[in-house]
Amino acid sequence: MKPALAQGATHSLLRVVDETMTVPSGRGDYPLFADMPNVLATAALVTFIEAACAEALAPHLEEGEISVGTVIDVSHSAPTPVGATIRAEVTVTHTEPRSVSFSVTVFDEEDMISVGTHTRAVVQRHHFDQKVSDKAQRLGLGS
């Protein structure tokens, strides 16, 4: 990771909530979710937060590096309907050679809907891919 990323650096990300981000659309093998309210799912909120932090970090990565989420601790305190715009505001709170921590706050057009922290590790893509491949092989999942 390039040394230019400093504590206090900020980034924001906007997104309109669509049907793919709702609780019912993410039900997969969990039929109970089909009858849940059609609002922003916590899983989609977490993905949005990760995307905002990854975007903030991306310009500071060296060739061949990626960032992966390692810790997330956030609230989800208000419902957000389809069509509303959400905004993540992230601030770098701590940097190490291979790790960056962020404070995160997410708003919709009316409420603060999430607050918390997220940490991303900086890894070499080829090393990470090899770890995944080795694990899949140990589990008998093929390559």
MODELLER restraints for C-alpha pairs under 7 A, 6 or more apart:
rsr = mdl.restraints
at = mdl.atoms
rsr.add(forms.Gaussian(group=physical.xy_distance, feature=features.Distance(at['CA:1:A'], at['CA:60:A']), mean=5.91, stdev=0.5))
rsr.add(forms.Gaussian(group=physical.xy_distance, feature=features.Distance(at['CA:1:A'], at['CA:61:A']), mean=4.68, stdev=0.5))
rsr.add(forms.Gaussian(group=physical.xy_distance, feature=features.Distance(at['CA:1:A'], at['CA:62:A']), mean=5.35, stdev=0.5))
rsr.add(forms.Gaussian(group=physical.xy_distance, feature=features.Distance(at['CA:1:A'], at['CA:97:A']), mean=6.55, stdev=0.5))
rsr.add(forms.Gaussian(group=physical.xy_distance, feature=features.Distance(at['CA:1:A'], at['CA:98:A']), mean=6.99, stdev=0.5))
rsr.add(forms.Gaussian(group=physical.xy_distance, feature=features.Distance(at['CA:2:A'], at['CA:60:A']), mean=5.17, stdev=0.5))
rsr.add(forms.Gaussian(group=physical.xy_distance, feature=features.Distance(at['CA:2:A'], at['CA:61:A']), mean=5.98, stdev=0.5))
rsr.add(forms.Gaussian(group=physical.xy_distance, feature=features.Distance(at['CA:2:A'], at['CA:62:A']), mean=6.33, stdev=0.5))
rsr.add(forms.Gaussian(group=physical.xy_distance, feature=features.Distance(at['CA:4:A'], at['CA:60:A']), mean=6.93, stdev=0.5))
rsr.add(forms.Gaussian(group=physical.xy_distance, feature=features.Distance(at['CA:5:A'], at['CA:60:A']), mean=6.42, stdev=0.5))
rsr.add(forms.Gaussian(group=physical.xy_distance, feature=features.Distance(at['CA:7:A'], at['CA:92:A']), mean=5.00, stdev=0.5))
rsr.add(forms.Gaussian(group=physical.xy_distance, feature=features.Distance(at['CA:7:A'], at['CA:93:A']), mean=5.18, stdev=0.5))
rsr.add(forms.Gaussian(group=physical.xy_distance, feature=features.Distance(at['CA:7:A'], at['CA:94:A']), mean=5.72, stdev=0.5))
rsr.add(forms.Gaussian(group=physical.xy_distance, feature=features.Distance(at['CA:7:A'], at['CA:95:A']), mean=6.75, stdev=0.5))
rsr.add(forms.Gaussian(group=physical.xy_distance, feature=features.Distance(at['CA:8:A'], at['CA:91:A']), mean=5.74, stdev=0.5))
rsr.add(forms.Gaussian(group=physical.xy_distance, feature=features.Distance(at['CA:8:A'], at['CA:92:A']), mean=5.17, stdev=0.5))
rsr.add(forms.Gaussian(group=physical.xy_distance, feature=features.Distance(at['CA:8:A'], at['CA:93:A']), mean=6.17, stdev=0.5))
rsr.add(forms.Gaussian(group=physical.xy_distance, feature=features.Distance(at['CA:9:A'], at['CA:91:A']), mean=5.61, stdev=0.5))
rsr.add(forms.Gaussian(group=physical.xy_distance, feature=features.Distance(at['CA:9:A'], at['CA:92:A']), mean=5.34, stdev=0.5))
rsr.add(forms.Gaussian(group=physical.xy_distance, feature=features.Distance(at['CA:10:A'], at['CA:90:A']), mean=5.60, stdev=0.5))
rsr.add(forms.Gaussian(group=physical.xy_distance, feature=features.Distance(at['CA:10:A'], at['CA:91:A']), mean=4.43, stdev=0.5))
rsr.add(forms.Gaussian(group=physical.xy_distance, feature=features.Distance(at['CA:10:A'], at['CA:92:A']), mean=6.47, stdev=0.5))
rsr.add(forms.Gaussian(group=physical.xy_distance, feature=features.Distance(at['CA:11:A'], at['CA:56:A']), mean=5.61, stdev=0.5))
rsr.add(forms.Gaussian(group=physical.xy_distance, feature=features.Distance(at['CA:11:A'], at['CA:89:A']), mean=5.98, stdev=0.5))
rsr.add(forms.Gaussian(group=physical.xy_distance, feature=features.Distance(at['CA:11:A'], at['CA:90:A']), mean=5.38, stdev=0.5))
rsr.add(forms.Gaussian(group=physical.xy_distance, feature=features.Distance(at['CA:11:A'], at['CA:91:A']), mean=6.64, stdev=0.5))
rsr.add(forms.Gaussian(group=physical.xy_distance, feature=features.Distance(at['CA:12:A'], at['CA:52:A']), mean=6.51, stdev=0.5))
rsr.add(forms.Gaussian(group=physical.xy_distance, feature=features.Distance(at['CA:12:A'], at['CA:87:A']), mean=6.77, stdev=0.5))
rsr.add(forms.Gaussian(group=physical.xy_distance, feature=features.Distance(at['CA:12:A'], at['CA:88:A']), mean=5.31, stdev=0.5))
rsr.add(forms.Gaussian(group=physical.xy_distance, feature=features.Distance(at['CA:12:A'], at['CA:89:A']), mean=4.51, stdev=0.5))
rsr.add(forms.Gaussian(group=physical.xy_distance, feature=features.Distance(at['CA:12:A'], at['CA:90:A']), mean=6.18, stdev=0.5))
rsr.add(forms.Gaussian(group=physical.xy_distance, feature=features.Distance(at['CA:13:A'], at['CA:52:A']), mean=5.63, stdev=0.5))
rsr.add(forms.Gaussian(group=physical.xy_distance, feature=features.Distance(at['CA:13:A'], at['CA:87:A']), mean=5.55, stdev=0.5))
rsr.add(forms.Gaussian(group=physical.xy_distance, feature=features.Distance(at['CA:13:A'], at['CA:88:A']), mean=5.19, stdev=0.5))
rsr.add(forms.Gaussian(group=physical.xy_distance, feature=features.Distance(at['CA:13:A'], at['CA:89:A']), mean=6.86, stdev=0.5))
rsr.add(forms.Gaussian(group=physical.xy_distance, feature=features.Distance(at['CA:14:A'], at['CA:85:A']), mean=6.74, stdev=0.5))
rsr.add(forms.Gaussian(group=physical.xy_distance, feature=features.Distance(at['CA:14:A'], at['CA:86:A']), mean=5.68, stdev=0.5))
rsr.add(forms.Gaussian(group=physical.xy_distance, feature=features.Distance(at['CA:14:A'], at['CA:87:A']), mean=4.52, stdev=0.5))
rsr.add(forms.Gaussian(group=physical.xy_distance, feature=features.Distance(at['CA:14:A'], at['CA:88:A']), mean=6.60, stdev=0.5))
rsr.add(forms.Gaussian(group=physical.xy_distance, feature=features.Distance(at['CA:15:A'], at['CA:85:A']), mean=5.54, stdev=0.5))
rsr.add(forms.Gaussian(group=physical.xy_distance, feature=features.Distance(at['CA:15:A'], at['CA:86:A']), mean=5.41, stdev=0.5))
rsr.add(forms.Gaussian(group=physical.xy_distance, feature=features.Distance(at['CA:15:A'], at['CA:87:A']), mean=6.66, stdev=0.5))
rsr.add(forms.Gaussian(group=physical.xy_distance, feature=features.Distance(at['CA:16:A'], at['CA:83:A']), mean=5.82, stdev=0.5))
rsr.add(forms.Gaussian(group=physical.xy_distance, feature=features.Distance(at['CA:16:A'], at['CA:84:A']), mean=5.63, stdev=0.5))
rsr.add(forms.Gaussian(group=physical.xy_distance, feature=features.Distance(at['CA:16:A'], at['CA:85:A']), mean=4.22, stdev=0.5))
rsr.add(forms.Gaussian(group=physical.xy_distance, feature=features.Distance(at['CA:16:A'], at['CA:86:A']), mean=6.19, stdev=0.5))
rsr.add(forms.Gaussian(group=physical.xy_distance, feature=features.Distance(at['CA:17:A'], at['CA:40:A']), mean=6.78, stdev=0.5))
rsr.add(forms.Gaussian(group=physical.xy_distance, feature=features.Distance(at['CA:17:A'], at['CA:82:A']), mean=5.02, stdev=0.5))
rsr.add(forms.Gaussian(group=physical.xy_distance, feature=features.Distance(at['CA:17:A'], at['CA:83:A']), mean=5.28, stdev=0.5))
rsr.add(forms.Gaussian(group=physical.xy_distance, feature=features.Distance(at['CA:17:A'], at['CA:84:A']), mean=5.64, stdev=0.5))
rsr.add(forms.Gaussian(group=physical.xy_distance, feature=features.Distance(at['CA:17:A'], at['CA:85:A']), mean=6.10, stdev=0.5))
rsr.add(forms.Gaussian(group=physical.xy_distance, feature=features.Distance(at['CA:18:A'], at['CA:82:A']), mean=5.23, stdev=0.5))
rsr.add(forms.Gaussian(group=physical.xy_distance, feature=features.Distance(at['CA:18:A'], at['CA:83:A']), mean=6.12, stdev=0.5))
rsr.add(forms.Gaussian(group=physical.xy_distance, feature=features.Distance(at['CA:19:A'], at['CA:25:A']), mean=6.70, stdev=0.5))
rsr.add(forms.Gaussian(group=physical.xy_distance, feature=features.Distance(at['CA:19:A'], at['CA:82:A']), mean=6.35, stdev=0.5))
rsr.add(forms.Gaussian(group=physical.xy_distance, feature=features.Distance(at['CA:21:A'], at['CA:40:A']), mean=5.62, stdev=0.5))
rsr.add(forms.Gaussian(group=physical.xy_distance, feature=features.Distance(at['CA:21:A'], at['CA:41:A']), mean=6.05, stdev=0.5))
rsr.add(forms.Gaussian(group=physical.xy_distance, feature=features.Distance(at['CA:21:A'], at['CA:44:A']), mean=5.38, stdev=0.5))
rsr.add(forms.Gaussian(group=physical.xy_distance, feature=features.Distance(at['CA:22:A'], at['CA:38:A']), mean=5.59, stdev=0.5))
rsr.add(forms.Gaussian(group=physical.xy_distance, feature=features.Distance(at['CA:22:A'], at['CA:39:A']), mean=5.00, stdev=0.5))
rsr.add(forms.Gaussian(group=physical.xy_distance, feature=features.Distance(at['CA:22:A'], at['CA:40:A']), mean=4.54, stdev=0.5))
rsr.add(forms.Gaussian(group=physical.xy_distance, feature=features.Distance(at['CA:22:A'], at['CA:41:A']), mean=4.86, stdev=0.5))
rsr.add(forms.Gaussian(group=physical.xy_distance, feature=features.Distance(at['CA:23:A'], at['CA:33:A']), mean=6.31, stdev=0.5))
rsr.add(forms.Gaussian(group=physical.xy_distance, feature=features.Distance(at['CA:23:A'], at['CA:36:A']), mean=6.39, stdev=0.5))
rsr.add(forms.Gaussian(group=physical.xy_distance, feature=features.Distance(at['CA:23:A'], at['CA:37:A']), mean=6.85, stdev=0.5))
rsr.add(forms.Gaussian(group=physical.xy_distance, feature=features.Distance(at['CA:23:A'], at['CA:38:A']), mean=6.13, stdev=0.5))
rsr.add(forms.Gaussian(group=physical.xy_distance, feature=features.Distance(at['CA:23:A'], at['CA:39:A']), mean=6.20, stdev=0.5))
rsr.add(forms.Gaussian(group=physical.xy_distance, feature=features.Distance(at['CA:23:A'], at['CA:40:A']), mean=6.38, stdev=0.5))
rsr.add(forms.Gaussian(group=physical.xy_distance, feature=features.Distance(at['CA:23:A'], at['CA:41:A']), mean=4.56, stdev=0.5))
rsr.add(forms.Gaussian(group=physical.xy_distance, feature=features.Distance(at['CA:24:A'], at['CA:33:A']), mean=5.22, stdev=0.5))
rsr.add(forms.Gaussian(group=physical.xy_distance, feature=features.Distance(at['CA:24:A'], at['CA:34:A']), mean=4.55, stdev=0.5))
rsr.add(forms.Gaussian(group=physical.xy_distance, feature=features.Distance(at['CA:24:A'], at['CA:35:A']), mean=6.69, stdev=0.5))
rsr.add(forms.Gaussian(group=physical.xy_distance, feature=features.Distance(at['CA:24:A'], at['CA:36:A']), mean=5.91, stdev=0.5))
rsr.add(forms.Gaussian(group=physical.xy_distance, feature=features.Distance(at['CA:24:A'], at['CA:38:A']), mean=6.22, stdev=0.5))
rsr.add(forms.Gaussian(group=physical.xy_distance, feature=features.Distance(at['CA:27:A'], at['CA:33:A']), mean=5.13, stdev=0.5))
rsr.add(forms.Gaussian(group=physical.xy_distance, feature=features.Distance(at['CA:27:A'], at['CA:34:A']), mean=6.21, stdev=0.5))
rsr.add(forms.Gaussian(group=physical.xy_distance, feature=features.Distance(at['CA:38:A'], at['CA:81:A']), mean=6.83, stdev=0.5))
rsr.add(forms.Gaussian(group=physical.xy_distance, feature=features.Distance(at['CA:39:A'], at['CA:79:A']), mean=6.12, stdev=0.5))
rsr.add(forms.Gaussian(group=physical.xy_distance, feature=features.Distance(at['CA:39:A'], at['CA:80:A']), mean=5.39, stdev=0.5))
rsr.add(forms.Gaussian(group=physical.xy_distance, feature=features.Distance(at['CA:39:A'], at['CA:81:A']), mean=4.71, stdev=0.5))
rsr.add(forms.Gaussian(group=physical.xy_distance, feature=features.Distance(at['CA:39:A'], at['CA:82:A']), mean=6.22, stdev=0.5))
rsr.add(forms.Gaussian(group=physical.xy_distance, feature=features.Distance(at['CA:40:A'], at['CA:79:A']), mean=6.70, stdev=0.5))
rsr.add(forms.Gaussian(group=physical.xy_distance, feature=features.Distance(at['CA:40:A'], at['CA:80:A']), mean=5.40, stdev=0.5))
rsr.add(forms.Gaussian(group=physical.xy_distance, feature=features.Distance(at['CA:40:A'], at['CA:81:A']), mean=6.37, stdev=0.5))
rsr.add(forms.Gaussian(group=physical.xy_distance, feature=features.Distance(at['CA:42:A'], at['CA:76:A']), mean=6.61, stdev=0.5))
rsr.add(forms.Gaussian(group=physical.xy_distance, feature=features.Distance(at['CA:49:A'], at['CA:88:A']), mean=6.56, stdev=0.5))
rsr.add(forms.Gaussian(group=physical.xy_distance, feature=features.Distance(at['CA:50:A'], at['CA:69:A']), mean=6.89, stdev=0.5))
rsr.add(forms.Gaussian(group=physical.xy_distance, feature=features.Distance(at['CA:52:A'], at['CA:88:A']), mean=6.58, stdev=0.5))
rsr.add(forms.Gaussian(group=physical.xy_distance, feature=features.Distance(at['CA:53:A'], at['CA:90:A']), mean=6.51, stdev=0.5))
rsr.add(forms.Gaussian(group=physical.xy_distance, feature=features.Distance(at['CA:54:A'], at['CA:67:A']), mean=6.58, stdev=0.5))
rsr.add(forms.Gaussian(group=physical.xy_distance, feature=features.Distance(at['CA:64:A'], at['CA:124:A']), mean=5.75, stdev=0.5))
rsr.add(forms.Gaussian(group=physical.xy_distance, feature=features.Distance(at['CA:64:A'], at['CA:125:A']), mean=5.78, stdev=0.5))
rsr.add(forms.Gaussian(group=physical.xy_distance, feature=features.Distance(at['CA:65:A'], at['CA:122:A']), mean=6.53, stdev=0.5))
rsr.add(forms.Gaussian(group=physical.xy_distance, feature=features.Distance(at['CA:65:A'], at['CA:123:A']), mean=5.49, stdev=0.5))
rsr.add(forms.Gaussian(group=physical.xy_distance, feature=features.Distance(at['CA:65:A'], at['CA:124:A']), mean=4.51, stdev=0.5))
rsr.add(forms.Gaussian(group=physical.xy_distance, feature=features.Distance(at['CA:65:A'], at['CA:125:A']), mean=5.52, stdev=0.5))
rsr.add(forms.Gaussian(group=physical.xy_distance, feature=features.Distance(at['CA:66:A'], at['CA:122:A']), mean=5.81, stdev=0.5))
rsr.add(forms.Gaussian(group=physical.xy_distance, feature=features.Distance(at['CA:66:A'], at['CA:123:A']), mean=5.62, stdev=0.5))
rsr.add(forms.Gaussian(group=physical.xy_distance, feature=features.Distance(at['CA:66:A'], at['CA:124:A']), mean=6.33, stdev=0.5))
rsr.add(forms.Gaussian(group=physical.xy_distance, feature=features.Distance(at['CA:66:A'], at['CA:125:A']), mean=5.86, stdev=0.5))
rsr.add(forms.Gaussian(group=physical.xy_distance, feature=features.Distance(at['CA:67:A'], at['CA:120:A']), mean=5.88, stdev=0.5))
rsr.add(forms.Gaussian(group=physical.xy_distance, feature=features.Distance(at['CA:67:A'], at['CA:121:A']), mean=5.40, stdev=0.5))
rsr.add(forms.Gaussian(group=physical.xy_distance, feature=features.Distance(at['CA:67:A'], at['CA:122:A']), mean=4.48, stdev=0.5))
rsr.add(forms.Gaussian(group=physical.xy_distance, feature=features.Distance(at['CA:67:A'], at['CA:123:A']), mean=6.12, stdev=0.5))
rsr.add(forms.Gaussian(group=physical.xy_distance, feature=features.Distance(at['CA:68:A'], at['CA:120:A']), mean=5.28, stdev=0.5))
rsr.add(forms.Gaussian(group=physical.xy_distance, feature=features.Distance(at['CA:68:A'], at['CA:121:A']), mean=5.36, stdev=0.5))
rsr.add(forms.Gaussian(group=physical.xy_distance, feature=features.Distance(at['CA:68:A'], at['CA:122:A']), mean=6.62, stdev=0.5))
rsr.add(forms.Gaussian(group=physical.xy_distance, feature=features.Distance(at['CA:69:A'], at['CA:119:A']), mean=6.09, stdev=0.5))
rsr.add(forms.Gaussian(group=physical.xy_distance, feature=features.Distance(at['CA:69:A'], at['CA:120:A']), mean=4.40, stdev=0.5))
rsr.add(forms.Gaussian(group=physical.xy_distance, feature=features.Distance(at['CA:69:A'], at['CA:121:A']), mean=6.37, stdev=0.5))
rsr.add(forms.Gaussian(group=physical.xy_distance, feature=features.Distance(at['CA:70:A'], at['CA:119:A']), mean=5.74, stdev=0.5))
rsr.add(forms.Gaussian(group=physical.xy_distance, feature=features.Distance(at['CA:70:A'], at['CA:120:A']), mean=5.48, stdev=0.5))
rsr.add(forms.Gaussian(group=physical.xy_distance, feature=features.Distance(at['CA:70:A'], at['CA:121:A']), mean=6.42, stdev=0.5))
rsr.add(forms.Gaussian(group=physical.xy_distance, feature=features.Distance(at['CA:71:A'], at['CA:118:A']), mean=5.56, stdev=0.5))
rsr.add(forms.Gaussian(group=physical.xy_distance, feature=features.Distance(at['CA:71:A'], at['CA:119:A']), mean=5.05, stdev=0.5))
rsr.add(forms.Gaussian(group=physical.xy_distance, feature=features.Distance(at['CA:72:A'], at['CA:117:A']), mean=5.91, stdev=0.5))
rsr.add(forms.Gaussian(group=physical.xy_distance, feature=features.Distance(at['CA:72:A'], at['CA:118:A']), mean=4.44, stdev=0.5))
rsr.add(forms.Gaussian(group=physical.xy_distance, feature=features.Distance(at['CA:72:A'], at['CA:119:A']), mean=6.52, stdev=0.5))
rsr.add(forms.Gaussian(group=physical.xy_distance, feature=features.Distance(at['CA:73:A'], at['CA:116:A']), mean=5.49, stdev=0.5))
rsr.add(forms.Gaussian(group=physical.xy_distance, feature=features.Distance(at['CA:73:A'], at['CA:117:A']), mean=5.31, stdev=0.5))
rsr.add(forms.Gaussian(group=physical.xy_distance, feature=features.Distance(at['CA:73:A'], at['CA:118:A']), mean=6.41, stdev=0.5))
rsr.add(forms.Gaussian(group=physical.xy_distance, feature=features.Distance(at['CA:74:A'], at['CA:114:A']), mean=6.31, stdev=0.5))
rsr.add(forms.Gaussian(group=physical.xy_distance, feature=features.Distance(at['CA:74:A'], at['CA:115:A']), mean=5.44, stdev=0.5))
rsr.add(forms.Gaussian(group=physical.xy_distance, feature=features.Distance(at['CA:74:A'], at['CA:116:A']), mean=4.14, stdev=0.5))
rsr.add(forms.Gaussian(group=physical.xy_distance, feature=features.Distance(at['CA:74:A'], at['CA:117:A']), mean=6.15, stdev=0.5))
rsr.add(forms.Gaussian(group=physical.xy_distance, feature=features.Distance(at['CA:75:A'], at['CA:114:A']), mean=4.99, stdev=0.5))
rsr.add(forms.Gaussian(group=physical.xy_distance, feature=features.Distance(at['CA:75:A'], at['CA:115:A']), mean=5.58, stdev=0.5))
rsr.add(forms.Gaussian(group=physical.xy_distance, feature=features.Distance(at['CA:75:A'], at['CA:116:A']), mean=6.44, stdev=0.5))
rsr.add(forms.Gaussian(group=physical.xy_distance, feature=features.Distance(at['CA:76:A'], at['CA:113:A']), mean=5.64, stdev=0.5))
rsr.add(forms.Gaussian(group=physical.xy_distance, feature=features.Distance(at['CA:76:A'], at['CA:114:A']), mean=4.82, stdev=0.5))
rsr.add(forms.Gaussian(group=physical.xy_distance, feature=features.Distance(at['CA:77:A'], at['CA:113:A']), mean=5.10, stdev=0.5))
rsr.add(forms.Gaussian(group=physical.xy_distance, feature=features.Distance(at['CA:77:A'], at['CA:114:A']), mean=6.05, stdev=0.5))
rsr.add(forms.Gaussian(group=physical.xy_distance, feature=features.Distance(at['CA:78:A'], at['CA:113:A']), mean=4.96, stdev=0.5))
rsr.add(forms.Gaussian(group=physical.xy_distance, feature=features.Distance(at['CA:80:A'], at['CA:108:A']), mean=6.84, stdev=0.5))
rsr.add(forms.Gaussian(group=physical.xy_distance, feature=features.Distance(at['CA:84:A'], at['CA:108:A']), mean=6.61, stdev=0.5))
rsr.add(forms.Gaussian(group=physical.xy_distance, feature=features.Distance(at['CA:84:A'], at['CA:109:A']), mean=6.76, stdev=0.5))
rsr.add(forms.Gaussian(group=physical.xy_distance, feature=features.Distance(at['CA:85:A'], at['CA:108:A']), mean=5.68, stdev=0.5))
rsr.add(forms.Gaussian(group=physical.xy_distance, feature=features.Distance(at['CA:85:A'], at['CA:109:A']), mean=6.32, stdev=0.5))
rsr.add(forms.Gaussian(group=physical.xy_distance, feature=features.Distance(at['CA:86:A'], at['CA:106:A']), mean=6.77, stdev=0.5))
rsr.add(forms.Gaussian(group=physical.xy_distance, feature=features.Distance(at['CA:86:A'], at['CA:107:A']), mean=5.56, stdev=0.5))
rsr.add(forms.Gaussian(group=physical.xy_distance, feature=features.Distance(at['CA:86:A'], at['CA:108:A']), mean=4.36, stdev=0.5))
rsr.add(forms.Gaussian(group=physical.xy_distance, feature=features.Distance(at['CA:86:A'], at['CA:109:A']), mean=6.96, stdev=0.5))
rsr.add(forms.Gaussian(group=physical.xy_distance, feature=features.Distance(at['CA:87:A'], at['CA:106:A']), mean=5.47, stdev=0.5))
rsr.add(forms.Gaussian(group=physical.xy_distance, feature=features.Distance(at['CA:87:A'], at['CA:107:A']), mean=5.24, stdev=0.5))
rsr.add(forms.Gaussian(group=physical.xy_distance, feature=features.Distance(at['CA:87:A'], at['CA:108:A']), mean=6.30, stdev=0.5))
rsr.add(forms.Gaussian(group=physical.xy_distance, feature=features.Distance(at['CA:88:A'], at['CA:104:A']), mean=6.91, stdev=0.5))
rsr.add(forms.Gaussian(group=physical.xy_distance, feature=features.Distance(at['CA:88:A'], at['CA:105:A']), mean=5.78, stdev=0.5))
rsr.add(forms.Gaussian(group=physical.xy_distance, feature=features.Distance(at['CA:88:A'], at['CA:106:A']), mean=4.34, stdev=0.5))
rsr.add(forms.Gaussian(group=physical.xy_distance, feature=features.Distance(at['CA:88:A'], at['CA:107:A']), mean=6.57, stdev=0.5))
rsr.add(forms.Gaussian(group=physical.xy_distance, feature=features.Distance(at['CA:89:A'], at['CA:104:A']), mean=5.84, stdev=0.5))
rsr.add(forms.Gaussian(group=physical.xy_distance, feature=features.Distance(at['CA:89:A'], at['CA:105:A']), mean=5.32, stdev=0.5))
rsr.add(forms.Gaussian(group=physical.xy_distance, feature=features.Distance(at['CA:89:A'], at['CA:106:A']), mean=6.23, stdev=0.5))
rsr.add(forms.Gaussian(group=physical.xy_distance, feature=features.Distance(at['CA:90:A'], at['CA:102:A']), mean=6.11, stdev=0.5))
rsr.add(forms.Gaussian(group=physical.xy_distance, feature=features.Distance(at['CA:90:A'], at['CA:103:A']), mean=5.68, stdev=0.5))
rsr.add(forms.Gaussian(group=physical.xy_distance, feature=features.Distance(at['CA:90:A'], at['CA:104:A']), mean=4.56, stdev=0.5))
rsr.add(forms.Gaussian(group=physical.xy_distance, feature=features.Distance(at['CA:90:A'], at['CA:105:A']), mean=6.55, stdev=0.5))
rsr.add(forms.Gaussian(group=physical.xy_distance, feature=features.Distance(at['CA:91:A'], at['CA:102:A']), mean=5.23, stdev=0.5))
rsr.add(forms.Gaussian(group=physical.xy_distance, feature=features.Distance(at['CA:91:A'], at['CA:103:A']), mean=5.28, stdev=0.5))
rsr.add(forms.Gaussian(group=physical.xy_distance, feature=features.Distance(at['CA:91:A'], at['CA:104:A']), mean=6.63, stdev=0.5))
rsr.add(forms.Gaussian(group=physical.xy_distance, feature=features.Distance(at['CA:92:A'], at['CA:101:A']), mean=5.88, stdev=0.5))
rsr.add(forms.Gaussian(group=physical.xy_distance, feature=features.Distance(at['CA:92:A'], at['CA:102:A']), mean=4.45, stdev=0.5))
rsr.add(forms.Gaussian(group=physical.xy_distance, feature=features.Distance(at['CA:92:A'], at['CA:103:A']), mean=6.58, stdev=0.5))
rsr.add(forms.Gaussian(group=physical.xy_distance, feature=features.Distance(at['CA:93:A'], at['CA:101:A']), mean=5.54, stdev=0.5))
rsr.add(forms.Gaussian(group=physical.xy_distance, feature=features.Distance(at['CA:93:A'], at['CA:102:A']), mean=5.17, stdev=0.5))
rsr.add(forms.Gaussian(group=physical.xy_distance, feature=features.Distance(at['CA:93:A'], at['CA:103:A']), mean=6.38, stdev=0.5))
rsr.add(forms.Gaussian(group=physical.xy_distance, feature=features.Distance(at['CA:94:A'], at['CA:100:A']), mean=5.77, stdev=0.5))
rsr.add(forms.Gaussian(group=physical.xy_distance, feature=features.Distance(at['CA:94:A'], at['CA:101:A']), mean=5.08, stdev=0.5))
rsr.add(forms.Gaussian(group=physical.xy_distance, feature=features.Distance(at['CA:95:A'], at['CA:101:A']), mean=6.45, stdev=0.5))
rsr.add(forms.Gaussian(group=physical.xy_distance, feature=features.Distance(at['CA:98:A'], at['CA:121:A']), mean=5.66, stdev=0.5))
rsr.add(forms.Gaussian(group=physical.xy_distance, feature=features.Distance(at['CA:98:A'], at['CA:122:A']), mean=4.83, stdev=0.5))
rsr.add(forms.Gaussian(group=physical.xy_distance, feature=features.Distance(at['CA:99:A'], at['CA:119:A']), mean=6.97, stdev=0.5))
rsr.add(forms.Gaussian(group=physical.xy_distance, feature=features.Distance(at['CA:99:A'], at['CA:120:A']), mean=5.70, stdev=0.5))
rsr.add(forms.Gaussian(group=physical.xy_distance, feature=features.Distance(at['CA:99:A'], at['CA:121:A']), mean=4.37, stdev=0.5))
rsr.add(forms.Gaussian(group=physical.xy_distance, feature=features.Distance(at['CA:99:A'], at['CA:122:A']), mean=5.76, stdev=0.5))
rsr.add(forms.Gaussian(group=physical.xy_distance, feature=features.Distance(at['CA:100:A'], at['CA:119:A']), mean=5.64, stdev=0.5))
rsr.add(forms.Gaussian(group=physical.xy_distance, feature=features.Distance(at['CA:100:A'], at['CA:120:A']), mean=5.42, stdev=0.5))
rsr.add(forms.Gaussian(group=physical.xy_distance, feature=features.Distance(at['CA:100:A'], at['CA:121:A']), mean=6.54, stdev=0.5))
rsr.add(forms.Gaussian(group=physical.xy_distance, feature=features.Distance(at['CA:101:A'], at['CA:118:A']), mean=5.76, stdev=0.5))
rsr.add(forms.Gaussian(group=physical.xy_distance, feature=features.Distance(at['CA:101:A'], at['CA:119:A']), mean=4.20, stdev=0.5))
rsr.add(forms.Gaussian(group=physical.xy_distance, feature=features.Distance(at['CA:101:A'], at['CA:120:A']), mean=6.44, stdev=0.5))
rsr.add(forms.Gaussian(group=physical.xy_distance, feature=features.Distance(at['CA:102:A'], at['CA:117:A']), mean=5.55, stdev=0.5))
rsr.add(forms.Gaussian(group=physical.xy_distance, feature=features.Distance(at['CA:102:A'], at['CA:118:A']), mean=5.24, stdev=0.5))
rsr.add(forms.Gaussian(group=physical.xy_distance, feature=features.Distance(at['CA:102:A'], at['CA:119:A']), mean=6.16, stdev=0.5))
rsr.add(forms.Gaussian(group=physical.xy_distance, feature=features.Distance(at['CA:103:A'], at['CA:116:A']), mean=5.89, stdev=0.5))
rsr.add(forms.Gaussian(group=physical.xy_distance, feature=features.Distance(at['CA:103:A'], at['CA:117:A']), mean=4.52, stdev=0.5))
rsr.add(forms.Gaussian(group=physical.xy_distance, feature=features.Distance(at['CA:103:A'], at['CA:118:A']), mean=6.58, stdev=0.5))
rsr.add(forms.Gaussian(group=physical.xy_distance, feature=features.Distance(at['CA:104:A'], at['CA:115:A']), mean=5.58, stdev=0.5))
rsr.add(forms.Gaussian(group=physical.xy_distance, feature=features.Distance(at['CA:104:A'], at['CA:116:A']), mean=5.30, stdev=0.5))
rsr.add(forms.Gaussian(group=physical.xy_distance, feature=features.Distance(at['CA:104:A'], at['CA:117:A']), mean=5.51, stdev=0.5))
rsr.add(forms.Gaussian(group=physical.xy_distance, feature=features.Distance(at['CA:105:A'], at['CA:114:A']), mean=5.54, stdev=0.5))
rsr.add(forms.Gaussian(group=physical.xy_distance, feature=features.Distance(at['CA:105:A'], at['CA:115:A']), mean=4.39, stdev=0.5))
rsr.add(forms.Gaussian(group=physical.xy_distance, feature=features.Distance(at['CA:105:A'], at['CA:116:A']), mean=6.64, stdev=0.5))
rsr.add(forms.Gaussian(group=physical.xy_distance, feature=features.Distance(at['CA:106:A'], at['CA:112:A']), mean=5.91, stdev=0.5))
rsr.add(forms.Gaussian(group=physical.xy_distance, feature=features.Distance(at['CA:106:A'], at['CA:113:A']), mean=5.62, stdev=0.5))
rsr.add(forms.Gaussian(group=physical.xy_distance, feature=features.Distance(at['CA:106:A'], at['CA:114:A']), mean=4.92, stdev=0.5))
rsr.add(forms.Gaussian(group=physical.xy_distance, feature=features.Distance(at['CA:106:A'], at['CA:115:A']), mean=6.41, stdev=0.5))
rsr.add(forms.Gaussian(group=physical.xy_distance, feature=features.Distance(at['CA:107:A'], at['CA:113:A']), mean=5.27, stdev=0.5))
rsr.add(forms.Gaussian(group=physical.xy_distance, feature=features.Distance(at['CA:107:A'], at['CA:114:A']), mean=6.94, stdev=0.5))
rsr.add(forms.Gaussian(group=physical.xy_distance, feature=features.Distance(at['CA:133:A'], at['CA:143:A']), mean=6.07, stdev=0.5))
rsr.add(forms.Gaussian(group=physical.xy_distance, feature=features.Distance(at['CA:136:A'], at['CA:142:A']), mean=6.13, stdev=0.5))
rsr.add(forms.Gaussian(group=physical.xy_distance, feature=features.Distance(at['CA:136:A'], at['CA:143:A']), mean=6.60, stdev=0.5))
rsr.add(forms.Gaussian(group=physical.xy_distance, feature=features.Distance(at['CA:137:A'], at['CA:143:A']), mean=6.55, stdev=0.5))
